[in-house]
Amino acid sequence: MKKKLRIASLVMLLIAVVFVIFAIFTMDVPIDLPIPLSTLRIIYKVYPIVMVCLFIASFFVKGDKSSQEKS
């Protein structure tokens, strides 16, 4: 269970990094979004921080009861 959770969180972290890099490099592409550019920049900064926190949190998750009973 823990191993699957860590793999999933690592994949999510890698996707977040790729997304933010792509978003930063394509910020000059003219698209019509109803969100101000300053708000987008905040989202681009907060999103990877949240993903890193979730990745770190995956190391502190306790195993479920069924896996503890097998030991």
C-alpha positions as a LaTeX table, in Angstrom:
\begin{tabular}{lrrr}
\hline
Residue & $x$ (\AA) & $y$ (\AA) & $z$ (\AA) \\
\hline
Met1 & 0.00 & 0.00 & 0.00 \\
Lys2 & 2.71 & 2.47 & 0.97 \\
Lys3 & 4.78 & 1.64 & $-2.10$ \\
Lys4 & 1.82 & 2.27 & $-4.43$ \\
Leu5 & 1.06 & 5.54 & $-2.67$ \\
Arg6 & 4.65 & 6.73 & $-3.02$ \\
Ile7 & 4.77 & 5.78 & $-6.69$ \\
Ala8 & 1.49 & 7.62 & $-7.33$ \\
Ser9 & 2.69 & 10.70 & $-5.45$ \\
Leu10 & 6.01 & 10.65 & $-7.32$ \\
Val11 & 4.20 & 10.49 & $-10.66$ \\
Met12 & 1.95 & 13.38 & $-9.59$ \\
Leu13 & 5.01 & 15.38 & $-8.54$ \\
Leu14 & 6.74 & 14.80 & $-11.87$ \\
Ile15 & 3.60 & 15.79 & $-13.78$ \\
Ala16 & 3.36 & 18.94 & $-11.66$ \\
Val17 & 6.95 & 19.90 & $-12.45$ \\
Val18 & 6.43 & 19.33 & $-16.19$ \\
Phe19 & 3.18 & 21.30 & $-16.08$ \\
Val20 & 4.75 & 24.29 & $-14.34$ \\
Ile21 & 7.76 & 24.33 & $-16.67$ \\
Phe22 & 5.47 & 24.14 & $-19.69$ \\
Ala23 & 3.20 & 26.84 & $-18.28$ \\
Ile24 & 6.07 & 29.21 & $-17.56$ \\
Phe25 & 7.58 & 28.82 & $-21.03$ \\
Thr26 & 4.24 & 29.33 & $-22.78$ \\
Met27 & 3.08 & 32.29 & $-20.73$ \\
Asp28 & 3.61 & 34.61 & $-23.68$ \\
Val29 & 1.24 & 32.65 & $-25.94$ \\
Pro30 & $-1.88$ & 34.77 & $-26.43$ \\
Ile31 & $-4.78$ & 32.89 & $-24.87$ \\
Asp32 & $-8.03$ & 34.35 & $-23.65$ \\
Leu33 & $-8.46$ & 33.34 & $-20.01$ \\
Pro34 & $-10.78$ & 35.14 & $-17.61$ \\
Ile35 & $-8.07$ & 34.81 & $-14.93$ \\
Pro36 & $-5.58$ & 37.67 & $-14.48$ \\
Leu37 & $-1.96$ & 36.85 & $-15.24$ \\
Ser38 & $-0.90$ & 37.60 & $-11.67$ \\
Thr39 & $-3.37$ & 34.99 & $-10.39$ \\
Leu40 & $-1.99$ & 32.43 & $-12.83$ \\
Arg41 & 1.51 & 33.08 & $-11.60$ \\
Ile42 & 0.38 & 32.49 & $-8.02$ \\
Ile43 & $-1.27$ & 29.22 & $-9.06$ \\
Tyr44 & 1.91 & 28.15 & $-10.86$ \\
Lys45 & 3.91 & 28.78 & $-7.69$ \\
Val46 & 1.48 & 27.17 & $-5.24$ \\
Tyr47 & 0.73 & 24.04 & $-7.28$ \\
Pro48 & 4.24 & 22.51 & $-7.14$ \\
Ile49 & 4.53 & 23.38 & $-3.45$ \\
Val50 & 1.31 & 21.48 & $-2.75$ \\
Met51 & 2.53 & 18.53 & $-4.82$ \\
Val52 & 5.85 & 18.43 & $-2.92$ \\
Cys53 & 3.95 & 18.51 & 0.38 \\
Leu54 & 1.73 & 15.63 & $-0.75$ \\
Phe55 & 4.80 & 13.66 & $-1.84$ \\
Ile56 & 6.43 & 14.19 & 1.54 \\
Ala57 & 3.17 & 13.33 & 3.32 \\
Ser58 & 3.13 & 9.96 & 1.56 \\
Phe59 & 6.12 & 8.94 & 3.69 \\
Phe60 & 4.19 & 9.59 & 6.91 \\
Val61 & 1.09 & 7.55 & 6.07 \\
Lys62 & 0.62 & 4.57 & 8.33 \\
Gly63 & $-0.20$ & 1.21 & 6.80 \\
Asp64 & $-3.76$ & $-0.08$ & 6.87 \\
Lys65 & $-4.88$ & $-2.57$ & 9.52 \\
Ser66 & $-4.97$ & $-5.55$ & 7.17 \\
Ser67 & $-1.28$ & $-5.20$ & 6.33 \\
Gln68 & $-0.39$ & $-4.85$ & 10.02 \\
Glu69 & $-2.32$ & $-8.01$ & 10.93 \\
Lys70 & $-0.36$ & $-10.05$ & 8.39 \\
Ser71 & 2.96 & $-9.17$ & 10.05 \\
\hline
\end{tabular}
